[in-house]
């Protein structure tokens, strides 16, 4: 069972890192962020609805779940919008690596909003993550400050998304149903936003249509379903640890598909950020082991 869980976790994180591979070629054909993300989320929602229908799963929600689902959909949409916007200022690998700081935002927000204690390990992780970002800023590959702010906002919105899932009436909702409604509301968000700006753009060619279908299928539906299965088999902590493959995949996509530079400072900065996130995720387990050793040494 655990092997299946690790396999699903690897599939989830690796496929999520493929977002720029399918998204950037469409953006480069002058398709707006709003249109691209509307197509992505609406197609993904339809695919997920079909899967749920074939499995005879319920679409029913209670009144108290409606507002949290709307909030989750908007948060998911904002995180995606700022991620794609950041690609205009940062390399694919850099943006995806900084996005992976979201567990640190989760820890900080939980401490501020819910008075949860930030352990010494988590405090160390925050310092390490900040050092990693500083290394990226001072490296051979220049980092755009505006782009840095945008991708940090994407990470922040995703962190808030996770907190709302865990602290709202939808926390016990079936994962696939929750994702379906989040995707559907995100699609509505981008449809409305596009209408305000002039309407949804028609995709320019067949290649763009194929990229949209791939974007909706692989890094969206496949990644989300794999994440649900991974959590069921190995738990959220181990799944989050395997999420370290996301920026690794994105960096590889940037280097091999878009000819981005991979410098020594970038490699070190990425290692710092990944180390910080792993410390945050594993802090509870590390503290438990430390307490057990301390008890046995007495």
C-alpha positions as CSV (number, residue, x, y, z in Angstrom):
1,X,0.0,0.0,0.0
2,X,2.8,2.4,0.9
3,X,4.6,1.8,-2.4
4,X,1.4,2.8,-4.2
5,X,1.2,5.9,-2.1
6,X,4.7,7.0,-2.9
7,X,4.1,6.2,-6.5
8,X,1.0,8.4,-6.6
9,X,2.8,11.1,-4.7
10,X,5.6,11.2,-7.3
11,X,3.1,11.2,-10.1
12,X,1.2,14.1,-8.5
13,X,4.3,16.3,-7.9
14,X,6.0,15.5,-11.2
15,X,3.0,16.2,-13.4
16,X,2.2,19.4,-11.6
17,X,5.6,20.7,-12.5
18,X,4.7,20.4,-16.2
19,X,2.3,23.4,-16.1
20,X,4.7,25.7,-18.0
21,X,5.5,23.1,-20.6
22,X,1.9,23.3,-21.9
23,X,0.9,26.8,-20.7
24,X,3.7,29.0,-21.9
25,X,3.5,28.0,-25.6
26,X,-0.2,29.2,-25.6
27,X,0.7,32.5,-23.8
28,X,3.4,33.1,-26.4
29,X,0.7,33.2,-29.1
30,X,-0.9,36.3,-27.5
31,X,-3.6,34.4,-25.6
32,X,-4.5,36.2,-22.4
33,X,-4.0,34.8,-18.9
34,X,-7.7,34.9,-18.3
35,X,-8.6,33.0,-21.5
36,X,-5.9,30.4,-20.9
37,X,-6.8,29.7,-17.3
38,X,-10.6,29.7,-18.2
39,X,-9.9,27.0,-20.8
40,X,-7.6,25.1,-18.4
41,X,-10.0,25.0,-15.4
42,X,-13.2,24.5,-17.4
43,X,-11.8,21.6,-19.3
44,X,-10.4,20.1,-16.1
45,X,-13.7,20.5,-14.3
46,X,-15.5,18.7,-17.2
47,X,-13.0,15.9,-17.2
48,X,-13.3,15.5,-13.4
49,X,-17.1,15.6,-13.5
50,X,-17.1,12.8,-16.1
51,X,-14.8,10.7,-13.9
52,X,-17.1,11.4,-10.9
53,X,-20.2,10.5,-12.9
54,X,-18.7,7.2,-14.2
55,X,-17.8,6.3,-10.6
56,X,-21.4,7.3,-9.5
57,X,-20.0,9.8,-6.9
58,X,-22.3,12.4,-5.4
59,X,-22.1,16.1,-6.4
60,X,-24.3,17.2,-3.5
61,X,-23.1,19.9,-1.2
62,X,-24.6,21.4,2.0
63,X,-25.5,25.0,2.5
64,X,-22.6,25.5,4.9
65,X,-20.1,24.2,2.3
66,X,-21.1,26.7,-0.4
67,X,-19.3,29.8,0.8
68,X,-16.0,27.9,1.7
69,X,-16.1,26.3,-1.8
70,X,-16.5,29.7,-3.5
71,X,-13.6,31.1,-1.4
72,X,-11.5,28.1,-2.3
73,X,-12.2,28.5,-6.0
74,X,-11.2,32.2,-5.9
75,X,-8.0,31.5,-3.9
76,X,-7.1,28.7,-6.4
77,X,-7.7,31.0,-9.3
78,X,-5.6,33.9,-7.8
79,X,-2.7,31.5,-7.1
80,X,-2.8,30.2,-10.7
81,X,-3.1,33.8,-12.1
82,X,-0.1,35.1,-10.2
83,X,1.9,32.0,-11.1
84,X,1.4,32.5,-14.8
85,X,1.9,36.3,-14.5
86,X,5.3,35.6,-12.8
87,X,6.5,33.8,-15.9
88,X,6.7,37.2,-17.6
89,X,9.4,38.3,-15.1
90,X,11.0,35.1,-13.9
91,X,12.3,31.9,-15.4
92,X,10.1,28.8,-15.2
93,X,12.4,27.0,-12.8
94,X,12.9,30.0,-10.5
95,X,9.2,30.8,-10.3
96,X,8.2,27.2,-9.5
97,X,10.9,26.9,-6.9
98,X,9.8,30.1,-5.1
99,X,6.2,28.9,-5.3
100,X,7.2,25.9,-3.3
101,X,7.7,28.1,-0.3
102,X,3.9,27.8,0.4
103,X,4.3,25.4,3.4
104,X,6.4,28.1,5.1
105,X,3.5,30.6,4.6
106,X,1.1,28.0,6.0
107,X,3.2,27.6,9.2
108,X,3.5,31.4,9.6
109,X,-0.3,32.0,9.0
110,X,-1.3,29.2,11.3
111,X,0.9,30.9,14.0
112,X,-0.6,34.3,13.5
113,X,-4.3,33.3,12.9
114,X,-4.7,30.3,15.1
115,X,-1.9,30.9,17.6
116,X,-0.1,27.7,16.7
117,X,3.5,27.5,18.0
118,X,6.3,27.8,15.5
119,X,8.9,25.3,16.6
120,X,12.6,26.0,16.5
121,X,12.9,23.8,13.4
122,X,10.2,25.8,11.6
123,X,12.0,29.0,12.7
124,X,15.2,27.6,11.2
125,X,13.4,26.7,8.0
126,X,12.1,30.2,7.6
127,X,15.6,31.6,7.9
128,X,17.0,29.0,5.5
129,X,14.2,29.8,3.0
130,X,14.9,33.5,3.2
131,X,18.6,32.8,2.7
132,X,17.8,30.7,-0.4
133,X,15.7,33.5,-1.9
134,X,18.6,36.0,-1.2
135,X,21.0,33.6,-3.0
136,X,18.7,33.6,-6.0
137,X,18.5,37.4,-6.0
138,X,22.3,37.7,-5.8
139,X,23.1,34.9,-8.3
140,X,24.3,34.9,-11.9
141,X,20.7,34.8,-13.1
142,X,19.1,38.1,-12.1
143,X,15.8,38.0,-10.3
144,X,13.2,40.6,-11.0
145,X,11.8,42.1,-7.8
146,X,8.4,42.6,-9.2
147,X,8.3,39.0,-10.4
148,X,9.5,37.9,-6.9
149,X,6.6,39.7,-5.3
150,X,4.1,38.2,-7.8
151,X,5.2,34.6,-7.3
152,X,5.3,35.1,-3.5
153,X,1.6,36.2,-3.7
154,X,0.9,33.0,-5.7
155,X,2.4,31.0,-2.8
156,X,0.5,33.0,-0.2
157,X,-2.9,32.4,-1.9
158,X,-2.1,28.7,-2.2
159,X,-1.2,28.6,1.5
160,X,-4.5,30.3,2.4
161,X,-6.3,27.8,0.2
162,X,-4.7,24.9,2.2
163,X,-5.7,26.6,5.5
164,X,-9.3,27.1,4.4
165,X,-9.5,23.5,3.4
166,X,-8.3,22.4,6.9
167,X,-10.3,24.9,8.9
168,X,-13.6,25.1,7.2
169,X,-16.7,22.9,6.9
170,X,-15.3,21.3,3.7
171,X,-12.4,19.6,5.5
172,X,-14.1,16.2,5.5
173,X,-15.4,16.5,1.9
174,X,-14.3,13.9,-0.6
175,X,-11.1,15.2,-2.3
176,X,-12.3,14.8,-5.9
177,X,-15.6,16.6,-5.2
178,X,-13.7,19.5,-3.5
179,X,-11.3,19.8,-6.4
180,X,-14.2,19.7,-8.9
181,X,-15.9,22.6,-7.3
182,X,-12.7,24.5,-6.8
183,X,-11.9,24.1,-10.5
184,X,-15.4,25.0,-11.6
185,X,-15.5,28.2,-9.5
186,X,-12.0,29.1,-10.8
187,X,-13.3,28.7,-14.3
188,X,-16.2,31.1,-13.5
189,X,-13.7,33.6,-12.0
190,X,-11.7,33.7,-15.2
191,X,-14.7,33.8,-17.4
192,X,-16.1,36.9,-15.6
193,X,-12.6,38.5,-15.5
194,X,-12.2,37.9,-19.3
195,X,-15.7,39.4,-20.0
196,X,-14.7,42.6,-18.2
197,X,-11.6,42.8,-20.3
198,X,-13.2,42.1,-23.7
199,X,-14.2,38.4,-23.7
200,X,-12.7,35.0,-24.0
201,X,-10.2,34.7,-26.8
202,X,-10.5,31.9,-29.4
203,X,-7.5,29.6,-29.4
204,X,-5.3,30.5,-32.5
205,X,-4.5,27.0,-33.8
206,X,-4.7,23.2,-33.2
207,X,-1.4,23.2,-31.3
208,X,-2.9,25.6,-28.7
209,X,-6.0,23.4,-28.4
210,X,-3.8,20.3,-27.8
211,X,-1.7,22.2,-25.2
212,X,-4.9,23.4,-23.4
213,X,-6.2,19.8,-23.3
214,X,-2.8,18.5,-22.0
215,X,-2.7,21.4,-19.4
216,X,-6.2,20.5,-18.2
217,X,-5.5,16.8,-18.1
218,X,-1.9,16.2,-16.9
219,X,-0.8,18.9,-14.4
220,X,-4.4,19.6,-13.3
221,X,-6.7,16.5,-13.2
222,X,-4.1,13.8,-13.1
223,X,-2.0,15.7,-10.6
224,X,-5.0,16.4,-8.3
225,X,-6.4,12.9,-8.4
226,X,-2.9,11.4,-7.8
227,X,-2.5,13.8,-4.8
228,X,-5.8,12.5,-3.3
229,X,-4.7,8.9,-3.6
230,X,-1.3,9.6,-2.2
231,X,-2.8,11.3,0.9
232,X,-5.1,8.3,1.3
233,X,-2.2,5.8,1.2
234,X,0.7,7.6,2.9
235,X,-0.8,10.7,4.6
236,X,-0.5,14.4,3.9
237,X,3.1,14.8,5.4
238,X,4.7,12.2,3.1
239,X,2.8,13.5,0.1
240,X,4.0,17.0,0.9
241,X,7.6,15.8,1.1
242,X,7.3,14.2,-2.4
243,X,6.0,17.6,-3.6
244,X,9.7,18.6,-3.8
245,X,9.6,17.0,-7.2
246,X,7.4,19.9,-8.5
247,X,10.2,22.5,-8.7
248,X,12.7,19.9,-9.9
249,X,10.4,19.0,-12.8
250,X,9.8,22.7,-13.6
251,X,13.5,23.5,-13.5
252,X,14.1,20.6,-16.0
253,X,11.3,21.9,-18.2
254,X,12.8,25.4,-18.1
255,X,16.3,24.1,-19.0
256,X,15.5,21.5,-21.7
257,X,12.3,23.0,-23.2
258,X,12.9,26.7,-22.9
259,X,16.7,26.8,-22.9
260,X,16.9,28.6,-19.5
261,X,20.2,29.1,-17.8
262,X,21.0,26.8,-14.8
263,X,23.7,28.5,-12.7
264,X,25.5,27.4,-9.6
265,X,23.8,30.1,-7.5
266,X,20.4,29.0,-8.8
267,X,21.2,25.4,-7.8
268,X,22.3,26.4,-4.3
269,X,19.3,28.6,-3.8
270,X,17.0,25.9,-4.9
271,X,18.6,23.5,-2.5
272,X,18.2,26.0,0.4
273,X,14.5,26.5,-0.4
274,X,13.8,22.7,-0.8
275,X,15.7,22.1,2.5
276,X,13.6,24.7,4.3
277,X,10.3,23.3,3.0
278,X,11.3,19.7,4.0
279,X,12.2,21.0,7.5
280,X,8.8,22.6,7.8
281,X,7.0,19.5,6.6
282,X,9.1,17.1,8.8
283,X,9.3,19.3,11.9
284,X,6.6,17.4,13.8
285,X,8.3,14.1,13.2
286,X,11.8,15.5,14.0
287,X,10.6,16.9,17.3
288,X,8.9,13.6,18.2
289,X,12.1,11.7,17.6
290,X,14.1,14.2,19.6
291,X,11.6,14.0,22.5
292,X,11.8,10.1,22.4
293,X,15.6,10.2,22.5
294,X,15.6,12.7,25.3
295,X,13.2,10.5,27.3
296,X,15.4,7.4,26.7
297,X,18.6,9.2,27.7
298,X,17.1,10.2,31.1
